[in-house]
Amino acid sequence: MALHWKSLMRFRSSTRPLIIFAFCLTVIHSLGSDVDNCDKLHLGQYLCKEPKIDDATQEPENCKDRLAWVECLPAPNISCRLSNGTQFKFSGEEVGFNKSVPCRNVSGYSYKVAVALSLFLGWIGADRFYLGYPALGLLKFCTVGFCGIGSLVDFMLISMQIVGPSDGSDYIVDYYGARLTRLSITNETYRRTQLSP
């Protein structure tokens, strides 16, 4: 029993400096990492500038791959770590990071024009010709808008933005105007609910 006690004490005395060193290293690391990266700031700790909107497309000027970047300014007296690793205290005037905002792929088809053509000239297929569907436009022209029923259905589909341009692009809609976002359930958005026993 005494031999077991001596070996336990020897183990304790040899690991004590290692435990103290690990504790000091943890304290030093926690003191140095109390500042987060600038792009991880909470809402209210920064203000992002509005994107510059192109008049022709009504989308941000730097839109690529359905994303545009805007400059964000941390609030005064906020300290955060820049992307290069340096810590910086902001006065509210400096750009701290860039944030992505979604944008749409547009190619020149106006939503207002498509709805107006569908409402007033849909019975002769002008809306489908405008959106790049010449076969359906000709069929609507020859059947007088499928006797009016096709014109009504097309007006509803175009006004709800279900039918869009044939090239797969989005309509040009005012940037701060009424835009529709289609909601869908996919494997990424579906959440399985657990049944309680």
Disulfide bonds with the S-S distance in Angstrom:
Cys38-Cys80 1.93
Cys48-Cys72 1.91
Cys63-Cys103 1.94
